[in-house]
């Protein structure tokens, strides 16, 4: 079985989102602290939803649980 890490993919996406949401061309950017809190909240929500979908679709083995 080939082992792959999602960490680098997640990191690249987080960097991209941060850069998009902190674009200085927009006047209504939140503070960096608020932006990081929002990105973290979104990340946890999206990972939770992906995990739920993964488990519900039976794309797991008996050794994987939720």
trRosetta pair geometry for C-beta under 8 A, 3 or more apart (Angstrom, degrees):
i j d omega theta_ij theta_ji phi_ij phi_ji
5 8 6.2 81 99 1 105 90
6 9 5.3 -64 -164 47 60 113
6 10 5.5 59 141 -25 87 107
7 10 5.8 -60 -145 38 27 109
7 11 6.1 29 157 -21 65 108
8 11 5.5 -51 -144 35 32 114
8 12 6.3 33 157 -19 65 104
9 12 5.9 -54 -149 35 29 110
9 13 6.5 25 154 -15 63 108
10 13 5.8 -59 -150 39 31 110
10 14 6.2 33 153 -22 67 106
10 43 7.7 80 -166 -147 110 117
11 14 5.7 -55 -147 35 30 111
11 15 6.4 30 155 -18 65 104
12 15 5.8 -54 -150 35 30 111
12 16 6.4 31 152 -19 64 108
13 16 5.6 -55 -148 37 33 113
13 17 6.2 32 155 -18 67 106
14 17 5.8 -54 -145 38 30 109
14 18 6.2 31 156 -20 64 107
14 39 6.5 96 -146 168 86 130
14 43 7.0 11 -95 -88 105 134
15 18 5.8 -56 -147 37 28 112
15 19 6.3 27 155 -18 64 108
16 19 5.9 -57 -148 37 28 110
16 20 6.3 26 155 -17 64 108
17 20 5.7 -57 -147 38 31 110
17 21 6.0 15 161 -8 67 114
17 39 5.8 139 115 -127 128 115
17 42 7.9 -154 -178 85 156 142
18 21 6.1 -65 -140 46 25 101
18 22 5.8 0 167 0 65 119
18 35 7.0 99 -135 146 76 122
18 36 7.8 21 -113 -89 112 69
18 39 6.3 -5 -78 -85 81 161
19 22 6.4 -69 -134 48 22 95
19 23 7.1 57 156 -66 58 76
20 23 6.2 -21 -167 -33 32 109
21 29 7.1 124 155 -134 64 94
21 30 7.9 -15 161 32 108 96
21 35 5.7 155 122 -149 123 116
21 38 7.8 -156 -178 86 158 126
21 39 7.2 -165 38 -69 157 108
22 29 5.8 81 -133 -153 48 138
22 32 7.2 33 -113 -103 131 77
22 35 6.1 53 -73 -156 98 169
23 26 5.3 72 84 5 96 102
23 29 7.2 -171 58 -79 53 126
24 29 7.5 -53 -105 -14 38 151
26 29 5.5 113 91 -49 100 89
29 35 7.2 -8 179 -71 89 129
30 34 3.8 -104 161 92 126 122
30 35 4.8 163 78 -57 106 78
30 38 6.9 101 46 -4 159 137
31 34 4.7 89 54 11 82 102
31 35 6.8 -145 92 -7 40 89
32 35 5.5 -55 -145 37 31 115
32 36 6.3 31 157 -19 66 105
33 36 6.0 -56 -149 36 28 108
33 37 6.5 28 152 -18 62 107
34 37 5.6 -53 -148 36 33 114
34 38 6.3 32 154 -18 66 106
35 38 5.8 -57 -148 37 30 109
35 39 6.3 28 155 -17 66 106
36 39 5.7 -52 -142 38 32 110
36 40 6.2 33 157 -20 64 107
37 40 5.8 -57 -149 37 28 111
37 41 6.3 30 153 -20 64 107
38 41 5.6 -52 -146 35 32 113
38 42 6.3 31 155 -16 65 106
39 42 5.8 -56 -148 40 30 111
39 43 6.1 35 152 -24 65 107
40 43 5.5 -52 -146 34 30 115
40 44 6.4 27 158 -16 65 105
41 44 6.1 -57 -149 37 27 107
41 45 6.3 25 154 -17 62 111
42 45 5.7 -60 -147 39 30 112
42 46 6.1 24 159 -16 67 110
43 46 6.0 -61 -145 40 25 106
43 47 6.1 22 160 -15 65 110
44 47 5.9 -55 -141 39 28 108
44 48 6.2 31 157 -20 62 109
45 48 5.8 -58 -150 37 26 113
45 49 6.4 24 155 -17 63 107
46 49 5.7 -52 -144 37 32 110
46 50 6.2 32 155 -19 65 106
47 50 5.7 -54 -145 38 31 111
47 51 6.2 33 154 -21 65 106
48 51 5.8 -54 -146 36 29 111
48 52 6.3 30 155 -20 64 106
49 52 5.7 -52 -147 35 31 113
49 53 6.4 30 155 -17 64 106
50 53 5.8 -55 -148 38 30 110
50 54 6.2 36 152 -24 64 107
51 54 5.5 -54 -148 35 31 116
51 55 6.4 26 156 -15 66 106
51 66 6.3 146 152 -119 107 120
52 55 6.0 -58 -148 39 29 107
52 56 6.0 23 158 -15 66 113
52 66 7.1 118 -99 -165 53 157
53 56 5.8 -58 -138 42 28 108
53 57 6.0 21 164 -15 64 113
54 57 6.3 -65 -147 38 20 104
54 59 5.2 -87 -162 66 68 113
54 60 6.5 88 146 -53 90 104
55 58 7.9 38 171 -66 33 26
55 59 7.8 -88 -72 50 17 74
55 60 5.9 3 -114 -14 57 144
55 64 7.5 -146 -103 124 87 107
55 65 8.0 49 -122 -167 126 29
55 66 4.5 -36 -85 -24 161 143
60 64 4.0 -117 -167 72 115 130
61 64 5.5 95 51 5 67 98
